[in-house]
Amino acid sequence: TDQDHILVFEDVAAEKYRDVKDYFLKLSKKVVSILEKVGYAPCPNGHLSSNILWCKSLTDWIKQYENWMNTPGEISNEISSIFFDYEIAYGEPKIEEAITEVIFNNVRKKKLFFDYLGNDALRKPSALTFFKKFALEEEGPNKDKFDIKTRGLMPLIDGARLFTMSLHIKGINNTYLRFKQLAMVDSKNAEIFLNCAEAFQALSKIRVTEGMKNDDSGQYINIEQLSKNDREILKNSLLPMRDLEELIKDSFQLTQFS
């Protein structure tokens, strides 16, 4: 996978802020460079702690999250929903806990926020055509290949994030574990969530296997090169997404056109 990370430093006196931020930006640039050398490409969307936007104090991050949640899509061109899937890599746990608390305090009665996240999840391109065939790329360098990340994994990631936040499930930011927890919390829809958990695991395995075989990220799959059994596993792993999409529409009163 590529790099996606932010840096949060403790609040400092105003006169020290610039120097402290400059220090951490320099540190982040070294980290990005080292990770790139060992095979982790920088995020093409610039979601990196070496980006001046994503390296700042705890108070500034709290303001950022509040802006995303109070006016989604207005303060920035995108809500950057990936920023809600964080996991601490190094540092004081209290910093991560402070951001988590702000998110879940703000999440209450934020219908507009869930409208935005829900519609964003529904906008992902379909994995299968009307006739249950794989929806392949129609142009570009990956023409006639299947984008397992965008069409397979991302809808599951988006759905797990959406329901986890709406049900106030804290401390689980892994998609597979999110679905497992959702199945325990919401027994009515447990079957859908468990099917999504298994689908995510299967799709992740296929991506890793294809990536290792082709020495790339595994994002674009040549369907013709898969065995009949692997094609069947891939197709079956994409089927739960229809149920997840319908559950999103029903739970948040959304349509793909709202």
Backbone bond lengths (Angstrom), bond angles and torsions (degrees), N, CA, C in turn:
res aa  C-N    CA-C-N  psi(-1)  N-CA   C-N-CA  omega(-1)  CA-C   N-CA-C  phi
1 T - - - 1.458 - - 1.521 109.18 -
2 D 1.330 115.60 169.02 1.462 118.62 177.77 1.530 109.74 -90.90
3 Q 1.315 115.77 179.03 1.457 121.34 -179.46 1.529 110.83 -84.65
4 D 1.311 115.81 135.77 1.466 122.40 170.26 1.521 106.51 -142.95
5 H 1.310 117.73 111.13 1.454 119.58 179.88 1.523 111.69 -157.03
6 I 1.338 114.16 155.87 1.467 120.85 176.29 1.525 107.54 -126.80
7 L 1.333 116.14 168.51 1.455 120.11 175.33 1.523 109.26 -130.59
8 V 1.322 114.98 129.88 1.464 121.76 179.39 1.520 107.72 -120.29
9 F 1.335 116.70 122.08 1.468 118.43 175.86 1.519 110.13 -113.45
10 E 1.320 115.50 153.68 1.466 120.34 -178.54 1.523 110.56 -60.76
11 D 1.313 115.17 152.11 1.461 120.10 178.33 1.526 110.96 -60.93
12 V 1.329 115.19 138.19 1.468 121.59 179.45 1.530 108.69 -128.67
13 A 1.309 115.84 167.54 1.468 120.32 177.62 1.519 109.86 -60.20
14 A 1.337 115.82 147.06 1.463 121.84 -175.69 1.519 112.64 -53.27
15 E 1.341 116.53 -39.72 1.466 119.55 -176.97 1.533 112.76 -71.51
16 K 1.335 117.17 -14.74 1.467 121.00 -179.84 1.531 112.32 -100.67
17 Y 1.314 115.68 -9.74 1.465 120.04 -170.69 1.532 112.34 -57.12
18 R 1.317 117.33 -50.18 1.465 120.47 -176.07 1.527 111.82 -60.78
19 D 1.322 116.61 -44.46 1.466 120.28 -179.16 1.525 111.31 -64.87
20 V 1.339 115.60 -41.62 1.469 119.47 179.98 1.531 110.33 -65.17
21 K 1.322 116.66 -44.24 1.463 119.89 179.92 1.523 110.73 -64.20
22 D 1.324 117.69 -41.98 1.470 120.90 178.22 1.522 110.93 -59.90
23 Y 1.322 115.85 -40.08 1.470 120.41 179.32 1.526 110.49 -60.51
24 F 1.339 116.46 -48.03 1.460 120.14 -177.17 1.522 112.40 -72.24
25 L 1.322 117.98 -28.92 1.466 120.03 174.97 1.526 110.53 -66.39
26 K 1.324 116.44 -40.93 1.476 120.33 177.13 1.520 110.91 -64.09
27 L 1.330 115.51 -42.95 1.465 120.29 177.60 1.527 110.42 -61.00
28 S 1.317 116.31 -44.09 1.466 121.10 -178.25 1.524 111.71 -63.66
29 K 1.325 116.42 -39.58 1.465 119.58 178.82 1.527 111.09 -62.05
30 K 1.332 116.83 -36.66 1.471 120.55 177.27 1.529 110.30 -66.70
31 V 1.329 116.28 -41.99 1.462 120.92 -179.98 1.531 110.58 -63.57
32 V 1.336 116.48 -45.48 1.468 121.09 178.83 1.526 110.53 -58.76
33 S 1.325 116.26 -43.64 1.466 121.75 -179.21 1.524 111.34 -63.56
34 I 1.333 116.67 -43.93 1.464 120.62 -179.59 1.528 111.13 -65.72
35 L 1.342 116.33 -44.36 1.462 119.89 179.35 1.531 111.46 -63.30
36 E 1.329 115.71 -36.26 1.461 119.56 178.57 1.523 110.68 -65.15
37 K 1.326 116.47 -37.91 1.472 120.34 -179.55 1.519 112.13 -64.93
38 V 1.338 116.57 -29.66 1.470 118.61 -178.92 1.534 111.94 -97.65
39 G 1.341 116.68 13.05 1.455 119.79 168.80 1.509 117.82 110.93
40 Y 1.349 118.12 1.46 1.467 119.75 179.16 1.529 109.59 -100.16
41 A 1.317 116.03 103.39 1.463 120.53 -178.31 1.526 110.45 -67.69
42 P 1.334 118.18 144.97 1.475 120.81 176.70 1.527 110.74 -62.43
43 C 1.316 116.16 149.17 1.469 121.04 178.27 1.520 109.66 -59.99
44 P 1.346 118.09 126.56 1.474 120.28 -179.46 1.527 112.98 -64.97
45 N 1.335 117.33 -19.14 1.463 121.27 178.67 1.521 112.92 -92.84
46 G 1.336 116.20 5.18 1.455 119.77 175.77 1.512 115.44 75.99
47 H 1.343 117.63 20.56 1.464 121.05 177.89 1.533 108.86 -80.84
48 L 1.314 114.87 73.32 1.464 121.96 -174.73 1.523 109.88 -135.95
49 S 1.318 116.53 147.06 1.464 120.30 179.79 1.528 111.69 -69.69
50 S 1.320 117.25 -13.68 1.471 120.60 176.17 1.527 111.55 -80.98
51 N 1.339 115.94 -7.54 1.462 122.29 175.52 1.519 107.96 -82.92
52 I 1.307 116.77 128.10 1.465 121.42 -176.08 1.534 112.22 -55.41
53 L 1.349 116.69 -26.08 1.464 120.61 179.89 1.520 112.63 -71.89
54 W 1.327 116.70 -28.60 1.461 121.12 -171.39 1.524 113.19 -113.13
55 C 1.305 116.07 24.61 1.468 122.27 174.83 1.525 106.49 -134.54
56 K 1.326 117.27 102.81 1.461 119.95 -176.79 1.528 111.12 -161.57
57 S 1.322 115.01 177.76 1.461 121.00 -175.43 1.520 111.87 -72.80
58 L 1.318 115.31 164.88 1.466 121.08 179.00 1.525 111.33 -57.84
59 T 1.321 117.28 -45.41 1.464 120.40 179.74 1.522 111.54 -60.49
60 D 1.330 117.10 -41.72 1.467 120.32 179.08 1.530 111.28 -67.04
61 W 1.338 116.66 -35.81 1.465 119.51 177.08 1.523 110.97 -67.68
62 I 1.320 116.29 -38.96 1.466 120.18 177.82 1.529 109.86 -60.26
63 K 1.328 116.73 -43.31 1.463 120.76 177.13 1.532 110.55 -62.17
64 Q 1.340 115.89 -39.64 1.464 120.42 -179.46 1.528 110.79 -62.01
65 Y 1.338 116.28 -47.86 1.464 120.01 -179.56 1.529 111.16 -64.74
66 E 1.306 116.58 -38.33 1.469 119.69 178.40 1.528 110.71 -64.34
67 N 1.330 116.93 -39.69 1.469 120.54 177.40 1.526 111.30 -63.34
68 W 1.342 116.48 -44.79 1.460 120.16 178.93 1.518 111.44 -58.76
69 M 1.328 116.15 -39.72 1.456 120.14 -173.74 1.530 113.15 -84.76
70 N 1.322 116.89 -31.95 1.462 119.94 -178.38 1.519 112.93 -82.35
71 T 1.334 116.43 -34.03 1.469 120.44 179.86 1.527 110.00 -135.78
72 P 1.340 117.17 64.72 1.467 120.05 -177.88 1.519 112.37 -59.12
73 G 1.328 114.88 131.07 1.461 119.71 177.74 1.508 114.90 83.57
74 E 1.337 117.81 -7.33 1.458 120.15 -178.35 1.527 111.92 -101.20
75 I 1.321 116.51 -45.46 1.462 120.19 -177.90 1.523 110.96 -70.68
76 S 1.318 116.76 -32.42 1.467 121.07 178.68 1.515 108.10 -134.56
77 N 1.321 116.02 167.81 1.456 120.31 -179.26 1.525 112.03 -67.92
78 E 1.324 115.95 -23.86 1.456 120.45 178.30 1.517 108.31 -142.42
79 I 1.297 116.56 159.80 1.458 119.68 -179.18 1.528 111.06 -81.08
80 S 1.338 116.68 -10.89 1.459 121.15 -179.34 1.527 110.11 54.08
81 S 1.337 115.75 55.32 1.465 120.67 -175.14 1.516 112.92 -59.95
82 I 1.335 117.26 -21.52 1.459 119.86 177.64 1.524 111.30 -60.23
83 F 1.341 117.08 -24.35 1.460 121.02 -179.54 1.527 112.02 -70.67
84 F 1.327 117.48 -6.85 1.456 120.49 177.57 1.532 111.18 -97.34
85 D 1.327 116.69 8.21 1.468 121.59 179.16 1.529 111.64 -114.32
86 Y 1.301 116.00 29.39 1.463 120.25 -174.20 1.535 113.39 -71.42
87 E 1.323 114.41 156.88 1.462 122.83 171.74 1.517 106.95 -147.14
88 I 1.314 116.97 134.21 1.454 120.19 -175.19 1.528 110.63 -65.64
89 A 1.321 116.35 132.74 1.455 122.07 177.20 1.531 110.32 -99.87
90 Y 1.331 115.83 -39.84 1.458 120.22 178.71 1.518 108.79 -160.82
91 G 1.322 116.79 143.30 1.457 119.94 176.38 1.515 112.96 127.34
92 E 1.309 115.37 -168.89 1.457 122.20 -177.34 1.536 110.85 -79.58
93 P 1.338 117.97 123.86 1.470 120.75 178.64 1.527 112.98 -57.15
94 K 1.327 117.33 -27.95 1.474 119.90 -177.36 1.526 111.75 -63.46
95 I 1.340 117.22 -26.55 1.471 119.86 178.07 1.526 109.83 -69.64
96 E 1.335 115.96 -46.41 1.465 120.42 176.85 1.532 110.19 -61.56
97 E 1.320 117.09 -42.72 1.466 121.60 -179.09 1.523 111.18 -62.34
98 A 1.333 116.77 -36.61 1.470 120.54 -179.84 1.526 111.01 -64.97
99 I 1.340 116.88 -41.31 1.467 120.63 178.91 1.522 110.52 -68.04
100 T 1.337 116.55 -41.88 1.462 120.63 178.48 1.527 110.93 -59.65
101 E 1.318 116.50 -42.44 1.461 121.02 -179.74 1.527 111.30 -63.27
102 V 1.326 116.51 -41.22 1.460 120.71 178.69 1.532 110.58 -63.25
103 I 1.325 116.64 -43.03 1.462 120.54 -179.40 1.517 110.94 -61.06
104 F 1.337 116.67 -49.44 1.458 119.15 -175.26 1.521 113.11 -76.54
105 N 1.312 117.54 -20.45 1.459 119.97 171.60 1.521 110.67 -72.90
106 N 1.339 115.12 -34.81 1.466 120.32 -178.60 1.525 113.21 -81.91
107 V 1.328 115.74 -21.58 1.453 119.52 -172.16 1.531 112.40 -71.06
108 R 1.307 117.11 -20.99 1.467 121.12 -179.74 1.540 110.56 -66.62
109 K 1.315 114.61 131.56 1.471 121.52 176.25 1.531 112.51 58.80
110 K 1.336 116.53 32.80 1.467 119.97 178.06 1.526 109.52 -105.91
111 K 1.306 116.75 67.56 1.466 120.62 -177.17 1.527 111.16 -60.22
112 L 1.334 116.87 -40.45 1.463 120.52 -179.34 1.523 110.68 -61.03
113 F 1.326 116.72 -39.07 1.461 121.92 179.35 1.528 110.43 -62.38
114 F 1.334 116.91 -46.14 1.463 120.44 -179.70 1.526 111.51 -72.08
115 D 1.329 116.83 -31.78 1.469 119.66 172.75 1.523 110.28 -58.55
116 Y 1.328 114.91 -44.04 1.465 120.29 -177.76 1.526 110.45 -66.33
117 L 1.345 116.13 -49.64 1.465 119.88 -179.65 1.527 111.17 -62.83
118 G 1.330 116.34 -41.32 1.449 120.00 -178.87 1.513 112.80 -64.73
119 N 1.314 116.49 -46.61 1.466 119.80 179.24 1.525 111.59 -67.28
120 D 1.337 116.49 -32.96 1.463 120.30 176.48 1.530 109.85 -63.26
121 A 1.333 116.14 -39.83 1.468 120.39 178.36 1.527 111.08 -66.38
122 L 1.332 116.70 -38.26 1.466 120.60 -178.46 1.522 112.73 -73.24
123 R 1.327 116.83 -18.77 1.474 119.96 -177.81 1.523 113.07 -79.96
124 K 1.317 117.88 -8.83 1.467 119.50 -179.55 1.526 110.21 -62.65
125 P 1.326 117.55 141.28 1.473 120.21 -178.65 1.523 111.73 -63.36
126 S 1.333 115.85 145.88 1.465 121.28 -177.71 1.523 111.34 -64.90
127 A 1.324 115.03 148.25 1.469 120.25 179.02 1.517 111.30 -87.55
128 L 1.338 115.98 -32.23 1.458 121.12 -178.50 1.522 109.66 -123.32
129 T 1.319 116.39 148.58 1.459 121.35 177.46 1.533 109.38 -78.64
130 F 1.319 115.35 176.23 1.474 120.90 179.34 1.525 110.80 -57.13
131 F 1.334 116.95 -31.11 1.465 121.63 -178.35 1.520 112.08 -95.31
132 K 1.358 116.46 19.47 1.463 123.37 175.82 1.536 112.96 64.65
133 K 1.324 116.37 28.83 1.452 120.15 173.53 1.520 108.71 -99.34
134 F 1.344 116.72 158.74 1.454 119.99 -179.21 1.529 110.43 -66.51
135 A 1.329 116.22 132.72 1.467 121.31 176.46 1.527 107.90 -83.07
136 L 1.308 116.40 107.22 1.469 121.65 -174.71 1.525 110.97 -96.91
137 E 1.335 114.84 160.01 1.460 119.99 177.51 1.530 108.79 -65.41
138 E 1.317 116.78 136.52 1.464 120.96 -174.61 1.517 113.86 -96.30
139 E 1.332 117.47 -13.07 1.470 120.37 -179.44 1.523 109.73 -156.20
140 G 1.339 115.22 175.06 1.456 120.03 177.22 1.518 113.02 86.97
141 P 1.326 116.36 -176.40 1.473 121.18 -176.09 1.533 113.65 -65.89
142 N 1.334 117.10 -17.96 1.470 120.15 -179.35 1.532 112.03 -109.99
143 K 1.311 115.02 26.55 1.465 121.49 179.44 1.534 110.39 -52.74
144 D 1.336 115.74 137.04 1.465 124.30 178.30 1.530 113.53 70.60
145 K 1.320 116.98 14.25 1.464 120.68 174.55 1.522 109.32 -109.43
146 F 1.323 115.98 161.97 1.463 121.15 -178.93 1.527 109.95 -101.76
147 D 1.331 116.27 125.25 1.461 122.62 -179.13 1.530 108.71 -85.48
148 I 1.323 116.25 92.15 1.464 121.01 -174.78 1.524 112.35 -70.73
149 K 1.328 117.16 -23.57 1.473 120.29 179.22 1.533 110.63 -74.72
150 T 1.333 116.62 -55.60 1.461 121.07 -174.59 1.525 112.32 -72.88
151 R 1.338 116.88 -41.26 1.465 120.67 -174.88 1.528 113.15 -91.02
152 G 1.341 116.48 -21.05 1.462 119.43 -176.64 1.516 114.65 -110.08
153 L 1.325 116.24 -58.91 1.464 120.23 -173.80 1.529 113.55 -78.42
154 M 1.329 117.74 -42.04 1.466 120.69 -174.57 1.536 113.30 -61.64
155 P 1.348 119.54 -42.65 1.466 118.17 177.51 1.529 112.52 -59.73
156 L 1.325 116.88 -35.76 1.464 120.79 178.36 1.520 110.74 -70.44
157 I 1.324 116.52 -41.90 1.466 121.32 178.28 1.523 110.29 -61.53
158 D 1.338 115.98 -45.94 1.465 121.11 179.85 1.522 111.32 -62.27
159 G 1.333 116.36 -44.03 1.458 120.70 -178.25 1.523 112.01 -65.60
160 A 1.321 116.72 -42.89 1.463 120.69 179.73 1.523 110.59 -63.35
161 R 1.326 116.76 -41.80 1.469 121.19 178.81 1.524 110.46 -62.48
162 L 1.316 116.08 -46.84 1.457 122.20 -176.86 1.530 111.71 -58.65
163 F 1.335 116.80 -50.65 1.462 120.02 -176.76 1.530 111.97 -73.18
164 T 1.319 117.04 -34.68 1.466 119.75 178.46 1.519 110.82 -62.59
165 M 1.325 116.44 -44.28 1.456 119.96 -179.97 1.526 111.30 -69.24
166 S 1.317 117.33 -39.94 1.467 120.09 -178.11 1.524 111.50 -66.92
167 L 1.325 117.47 -27.98 1.465 121.53 -179.85 1.534 111.80 -99.06
168 H 1.333 116.00 9.57 1.467 122.65 174.55 1.532 112.52 58.48
169 I 1.320 116.59 43.41 1.463 121.15 176.85 1.530 108.08 -92.05
170 K 1.313 116.21 112.02 1.460 121.32 -175.38 1.530 111.64 -98.54
171 G 1.320 115.02 156.74 1.458 121.32 169.17 1.512 116.14 77.86
172 I 1.331 118.59 5.40 1.471 120.93 177.51 1.516 107.83 -124.71
173 N 1.316 116.33 106.34 1.464 120.66 -176.96 1.527 112.95 -115.08
174 N 1.324 115.68 8.83 1.459 121.92 176.06 1.531 108.18 -93.94
175 T 1.315 117.41 128.99 1.464 121.42 -172.45 1.524 112.85 -59.73
176 Y 1.320 117.74 -46.39 1.470 120.99 179.96 1.524 110.83 -59.43
177 L 1.341 116.61 -47.43 1.460 120.50 -179.56 1.522 111.90 -69.11
178 R 1.332 116.89 -30.78 1.463 120.26 175.66 1.520 110.39 -60.95
179 F 1.328 117.47 -47.24 1.467 120.51 -179.84 1.529 111.43 -64.19
180 K 1.331 117.34 -38.97 1.462 120.60 178.52 1.528 110.63 -62.99
181 Q 1.333 115.85 -41.20 1.459 120.20 179.19 1.526 110.84 -69.14
182 L 1.322 116.36 -39.70 1.468 120.80 178.45 1.525 110.59 -60.28
183 A 1.324 116.67 -37.87 1.468 120.49 179.44 1.525 110.99 -63.52
184 M 1.327 116.85 -33.15 1.464 120.43 179.03 1.527 111.82 -77.31
185 V 1.338 115.51 -35.41 1.463 119.98 -177.20 1.526 111.66 -78.98
186 D 1.315 116.96 -38.15 1.470 122.11 -176.47 1.527 108.95 -116.30
187 S 1.314 117.02 83.63 1.468 121.44 -175.10 1.531 112.32 -63.77
188 K 1.333 116.55 -29.57 1.465 120.42 -179.27 1.530 111.16 -59.98
189 N 1.314 116.95 -37.96 1.473 121.38 -178.02 1.528 111.96 -110.39
190 A 1.327 116.30 20.96 1.469 121.26 -175.74 1.531 112.37 -57.35
191 E 1.322 116.70 -40.59 1.469 119.61 -177.08 1.526 110.80 -62.63
192 I 1.326 116.98 -41.96 1.472 120.68 179.02 1.525 109.75 -61.99
193 F 1.333 116.42 -46.80 1.460 120.00 -177.23 1.532 111.74 -66.05
194 L 1.320 117.51 -39.29 1.472 120.24 179.02 1.523 110.87 -67.13
195 N 1.340 116.62 -38.77 1.467 120.12 176.88 1.533 110.52 -63.64
196 C 1.332 115.82 -37.77 1.468 120.13 178.73 1.525 111.01 -68.26
197 A 1.326 116.58 -37.17 1.471 120.43 177.96 1.527 110.48 -61.56
198 E 1.330 115.84 -46.58 1.463 120.07 -179.72 1.528 110.72 -67.10
199 A 1.327 116.02 -37.06 1.466 120.09 178.49 1.516 110.79 -63.61
200 F 1.330 116.55 -43.45 1.464 120.38 179.94 1.526 110.57 -61.82
201 Q 1.314 116.66 -42.55 1.460 120.56 179.91 1.534 111.09 -63.73
202 A 1.328 115.72 -44.03 1.466 120.04 -179.24 1.529 111.60 -65.30
203 L 1.340 116.60 -44.19 1.466 120.69 -179.99 1.533 111.11 -64.77
204 S 1.317 116.17 -39.15 1.469 120.26 178.91 1.526 110.43 -63.45
205 K 1.324 115.64 -40.67 1.469 119.94 179.34 1.525 110.69 -64.41
206 I 1.337 115.78 -42.66 1.474 119.51 179.28 1.518 109.98 -62.52
207 R 1.335 117.07 -43.63 1.465 119.83 -179.08 1.524 111.39 -62.16
208 V 1.333 116.62 -45.00 1.467 120.45 -179.98 1.528 110.69 -63.54
209 T 1.331 116.45 -44.87 1.468 120.81 -179.13 1.524 111.41 -61.04
210 E 1.343 116.41 -45.90 1.459 120.40 -179.85 1.530 111.16 -68.55
211 G 1.322 116.73 -36.14 1.459 120.46 178.15 1.518 112.09 -63.75
212 M 1.334 115.84 -42.85 1.475 119.95 179.13 1.525 110.62 -67.94
213 K 1.322 115.91 -37.66 1.466 120.07 -178.79 1.527 111.57 -67.28
214 N 1.342 116.53 -37.12 1.469 121.29 -175.77 1.520 113.99 -104.09
215 D 1.329 116.46 2.13 1.459 122.16 179.66 1.529 111.71 56.18
216 D 1.345 114.98 46.92 1.456 119.95 176.10 1.532 108.87 -144.76
217 S 1.320 117.51 -165.90 1.462 120.59 -176.44 1.530 113.33 -74.48
218 G 1.323 116.69 -14.07 1.456 120.08 -178.79 1.517 113.54 77.77
219 Q 1.335 116.90 9.21 1.465 119.76 -176.04 1.524 112.42 -70.38
220 Y 1.327 116.43 -39.28 1.466 119.94 -176.16 1.527 109.85 -107.08
221 I 1.326 115.31 119.97 1.458 121.81 -173.82 1.527 110.56 -104.53
222 N 1.315 115.64 130.71 1.466 120.56 173.19 1.523 107.08 -85.75
223 I 1.318 116.05 101.85 1.463 121.27 -174.60 1.521 111.78 -58.17
224 E 1.326 115.93 -37.13 1.468 120.52 -176.94 1.526 112.05 -64.12
225 Q 1.313 116.63 -24.87 1.466 120.00 -178.35 1.528 112.88 -88.17
226 L 1.335 116.87 -6.00 1.461 120.14 177.15 1.527 110.18 -80.84
227 S 1.317 115.95 148.28 1.462 119.61 174.53 1.531 108.93 -69.44
228 K 1.310 116.77 162.68 1.464 120.81 179.64 1.522 110.51 -58.24
229 N 1.327 116.37 -39.88 1.468 121.20 -179.86 1.526 111.22 -65.51
230 D 1.344 116.72 -43.10 1.465 120.66 -179.86 1.529 111.46 -67.14
231 R 1.330 116.78 -35.79 1.470 120.15 176.35 1.519 110.29 -63.66
232 E 1.325 115.69 -38.95 1.464 120.21 179.49 1.533 110.92 -67.47
233 I 1.336 115.89 -40.90 1.468 120.27 178.26 1.525 109.92 -63.52
234 L 1.334 116.45 -43.33 1.460 121.05 179.79 1.526 110.61 -61.96
235 K 1.328 117.15 -47.15 1.470 120.17 -178.30 1.527 110.90 -63.85
236 N 1.324 117.22 -43.40 1.467 120.66 -179.88 1.531 111.45 -64.11
237 S 1.335 116.01 -30.97 1.469 120.47 -179.50 1.527 111.70 -74.21
238 L 1.318 116.73 -17.16 1.463 120.64 -179.94 1.524 112.53 -91.59
239 L 1.312 117.16 -15.55 1.466 120.92 -176.04 1.533 113.97 -65.89
240 P 1.353 119.86 -38.10 1.477 119.08 -178.89 1.525 114.23 -62.40
241 M 1.323 117.49 -15.92 1.466 119.94 -177.63 1.536 112.24 -65.09
242 R 1.319 116.70 -31.04 1.458 119.58 178.99 1.533 110.35 -64.87
243 D 1.337 115.43 -42.80 1.472 119.73 177.90 1.528 110.70 -65.55
244 L 1.335 116.62 -39.21 1.459 120.63 179.15 1.522 110.51 -64.88
245 E 1.324 116.57 -41.44 1.466 121.30 178.70 1.524 111.01 -61.42
246 E 1.334 116.77 -43.94 1.467 120.79 179.55 1.523 110.80 -65.91
247 L 1.336 116.68 -36.07 1.460 120.69 179.35 1.530 110.68 -67.28
248 I 1.320 116.24 -37.41 1.467 120.28 176.80 1.526 110.27 -63.46
249 K 1.332 115.87 -46.31 1.472 120.39 179.49 1.524 111.14 -59.50
250 D 1.341 116.21 -45.53 1.462 120.52 -176.71 1.529 111.85 -70.19
251 S 1.331 116.46 -41.38 1.464 120.74 -174.48 1.515 112.69 -71.14
252 F 1.333 116.34 -32.42 1.466 119.48 -175.48 1.532 112.70 -116.98
253 Q 1.346 115.37 13.44 1.475 122.03 178.97 1.533 111.40 50.38
254 L 1.321 114.81 54.68 1.460 120.37 -176.04 1.533 110.04 -117.49
255 T 1.315 114.60 159.13 1.459 121.74 166.48 1.508 105.98 -130.49
256 Q 1.302 117.31 167.71 1.457 120.52 178.13 1.519 111.61 -68.31
257 F 1.334 117.21 -8.34 1.459 120.37 -177.13 1.521 112.17 -113.57
258 S 1.358 116.97 3.51 1.476 118.92 -178.09 1.516 111.87 -80.48
